[in-house]
Amino acid sequence: MAHDAHSHTHHHPGGGHGHGHGHTHGHGHGHTHGHGHHHGPVDTGDWRYAVGLAVNLAFVVVEFTAGLIAGSTALLADAGHNLSDVLGLAMAGGAAWLARRSAHGAAGGRRTYGLGKATVLAALGNALLLIFACGAIAFEAVRRFAEPASVESWTIMIVAGIGFVINLGTAMLFMNSQHDLNARGAYLHMLADAGVSLGVVVAGGVILLTGWSLVDPLVSLAIVAVILLGTWGLLKDSVNLALDGAPAGVDMAAVSRALTELPGVRAVHDLHVWALSTTETALTVHLVHDRSDVPALLAEAQGLVRDRFGIGHTTFQTEPEPLPDCPGC
């Protein structure tokens, strides 16, 4: 019996060929399977979501109350946007918690990949919430062109300034986790809201100095444009992962080329790469080869995709001749 990391092969009576554990593709005994996992603790940073959620929820209440007292639709709109951030953080934190649960602890073990995919759905939800918030802000800004309103500028500036500090501080909690699409969504969400709050501060200052109330909706529309530009990439990446597309950082042609260049490998086919979560990636592939040391080939292939491409969950099917992935389909 030969071992490589978390992969092994063993022989079946009458078959004469080795099969790795855990994956059966229904092709009989003419080929070998190897299965590898590169496990490590993924820091989903649950405490960051909890801190951000508590602080921002408290500020939403304060800002909404201040908006009513000051008669400021800008503060009310900003409070609404902050509320969308609170909902987004709740979704992201919940998804991070789900991702920590073991595969066998979910639905009696039927979800064999665990609940990590919830992080992808949360990232998608975050992107959609951002777009919805942008629509609400833009609607309010356009309405205020037609119905300018006098507001208490100092109240706007002070409250929005506090919001800017809170949202920027919360965003910084996630700044070093850009490899995680879910944390990236929370980062963009809070950074966007910090931008909104800063825009409200600037608008309040200009209104205070000039009395020109149309500055507020103009600044709001500019901020909406910036937020939408930043959200587009998050929306595109999260939709791609939700559809089991290869993560943006994985070059499929490079993966195929690298595997083909392994000693003794004649061809690569049925290569699939997809996201198990926003931080973990899986790969399955058929390797057509003429090597006799299959366990060594599996170890080389597993190490290659792990070290060069950061793919930790791998399944390799080795074949002396190309076999279809689904005979008769």
N, C-alpha and C positions, 0 to 999 in steps of 0.2 A: 504494500500500500504506500502510495506516495502522497505527500502533503505539500501544499503551497498556500501559505496564509490560511484562508478559510475555504480552500478548494481541496477536493480529493477525488481520486478515481478508484473504482473497485471492479472486480470481475464477476460476471454472472455465469453460472454453469451452462455449458452448451453454447454460449454466445461467443466466447473468445475475445470479446472486446469490452472496454471499460466504459462505465457510465458515471458521471459525477452526480452528486446528490441533488435532490430537490426539484429537478426540472425534467419532465418527460414530454417529448414532442411527437411520439407515436411513429417513429421511423424504424423500429425494430432494433437489431443489435449490430448494425454495421457502422456505427460511429460512436463518438465519445462526447459526453457533456462535461463541462467544468463550470462550477458556480462559485463566484467569489463575492465577498462583502468586505468593504473597508469601513469598519464602524468606528465612530468617535463621538464624543458628546458634542451635540450641536447647541451652541449657546443661543437660545431663542430670546433670552433677556426678558423673562416674564416681569421682573421687577420694574423694568423701564416702562412697560405698558401700564402697569398699575400706578406708578408715580404720575405719568403723563395724564392718565385718565382722571385721577383724583384732582390734580391741580387745575386741569382745563375745565372739568365739570363745575368746580367751585367758581372759576372765573366767568363761565357762561352765565351763571345766576347773577353775579355782580354786574356784568356788562349789560345784560338785558334790563336789569333794574335801573341802571344808570341811563340807559337809552330812553326808558319811559319817563324818567324824571327830567332829563334834558330835552326831551322832544326830538331826539336825534334818530332819524331813520338809518343813518350810517352806522351808528352803534348797534342798533337792532339787527341790521343786516350782518354786521360783523359777529354779533352774538350767534346768529343763525349759522354762519360759516363755522364758528368755533364749535357749535353743537354737532355739525357734521364731522368735525375732527374727533370729537369725543366718541361718536358712533364708530368712526373708522378705527380708532385706537382699541375700542372694545372688541371689534371684529378681529383685528390683528392679534391682540393679546389672547383672545379665545382660540384662534387658530394655532398660535404658538403653543398653547397648553395642549391642544389636541395632538399636535405633532409629537409631543413628548410621550404620549400614551403608546404602550407596546402594541404591536400588530395583533397579538393573541388576546389582548384585553378589549378589543373592539369587536362587538357583535359576535362573540363566541369564536373569534379567530377567523372569521370569514374574510375580513379585510386584511389580506396577507401582507400588504404593503403598509399597514398602519393607517393613520389619519393625517399623514404629512401633506396630502393633497389639499387639505383644508387651508393651508397657508397660501396656496395658489388662488383658491376661491376668494380668500380674504383680500389678496392683492387686487384681484379683479373688482371686488366690491368697493375697495378704496378708490380705484380709478373712476368708477361710475359715480360714487358719492362726490368726488371732486368736480366732475362734469356737472352734476346736478347743482352743486353749490355755486358754480360759475354761472349757470343759467339764472339762478335766483338773484345773484348779485347784479348781473347784467340787466335783468328785468327791472329791479329797483332803481338802477342808475338811469335807465331810459325814462322811467316814470318821473324821476326827479327833474329831468330836463323840462318836462311840461308843467310840473308843479314844484317850483323851488320853495324851500322852507327855511325859515330862520332857525338857527340852532345855537346852543350854548357852546361856543368854540373851545373854551378852556376845559370844560367837562369832557368833550370829545378827545382832546389831545391827551389829557391825563389818563383817562381810562384806556384809550387805544394804546398809549405808550406802555402801560402795564401789560396789556395783552401782547404787545410786541416782545417784551422781555420774556414772558412766560412761554410763548410759542417758540421763540428762538431757542430758549433753554431746553425745551422738550425735544426740539428737532436735533439738537446737539447730542442728545442721548443715543440717537440712532445713526450718527454721522459715520461711525466706523464699521457699520454693518451693511454696506452697499452691495455685498455679494448675495445677501438674502433679499429676494424681491419683496417679501412681506415687510421686512424692516425698512427697505427702501421706500415702500409705499407710505409707511408711517412718517418717515423722514420728509418726503416730499409734501405730504399732507400738512405737517406742522410748519415747514418752511414756507409753504404757500400762505398759510394763515398769518405767519409773522409778516409776510409781505403785505397782506391785506391790512393788518393793523398799522403798519408803518405808513401805508398810503392814507389811512384815515387820519393819522397824526399830521401828516403833511397837509392834507386837505383842510383840517381844522386850523392849522397855522395860517394858511393862505387866506382862508375865510376871515380869520381874526384880523389880519392886516389889511385886506382889501374889501371885505364885505361881499365878495363875488361868490355866491353860493354854488354856482355851476361847476366850480373846481371839484367839488366832491364827486359828482357822477362821472366827470372826465377821468379823474384818478382811478375810480372804481373800474371803469371799462378798460383802462390800460393794464390794471392788475389782473383782470379776468383774462386778457390776452396772454400775459406771461404765464399764468397758472395753466391755461389750456396747452400751451407749448410744452410745459414740463410734464403734463399729465399724459400726453399722447404716447410717449415712449413707454410709460408704465402700463397703459392700457394695451398697447400692442404686445408687449412682452407677456403680460398676464393672460391675455387671450390665447397667445401661442402655447403657453404652458398648459392651460386648461384643455387645449385640443391635443395634448401629448406631443407637441412639437419639440424639437431639440432646443435646449436653452440657448440664448443668444451668444453665450461665450463659447459654445462648442462648434468647431468647424467640422462638419460631417465629412467633407472631402479629405481633410487632413487626417481624421480618424481612420477612414477607409484606407488611405494611402499608407499610414503608419503600420496598420495591421498587415497589409499586403507585403510590406517590406520585411516582416519578420522572417528569419531563416526557415526555409522549407514550406512557407505558405505560398500556394499557387494562385489562390483567388479568395475573395471575400464577397459574401452575398447575404441578403436578408439582415442587413445592419439596421438596427433600430436604437435610437437614443431618445429618452424622454425624462421628464422631471418627476421624481417621487414627491418632492416638496420644493419650496423655494431655495433650499440649500443642498439637496441631495439629487443625484442624477443616476439613472440606470441605463444599461446597455445590454442588448442581446445581438449575437452575430453568429453566422456559420463560417467556419474557416476550412477551406479546402487545402489539404497539405499532403506531403509525402514523407513526413517524419515518423520515426518509430518511438521517439521519446515524448509521447503525448503529455504526460504530467509536466515535463519541463516546458513544453510549448504553452500549456495553460498558464504556468507561472509567469512566463515572459509576457504573454498577452495581457494578463491581469495587471502586472506591474506597469506595463506600458501605458494603458489607458488611465490607470490610477495616477501615476506620477506626471504624465504629460498633459492629460486632459481633465484631471480631477474627478473622474468617474469612479465611484466606489462600489456600486452594485452591478456586477457583471455576470453574464451567462454566456459561455462559449460552447458552441456545438462544432466538433471537429469531424471532418468527413474526408475519406480518401478520394471520393468523387462527389461532385455537386449533387445535393438532394434538395427537393423542393421543401419549403417550410410547411406546406399543407397539401399532401398528396391527394389528388382526386377532387380538390376544392375548385 
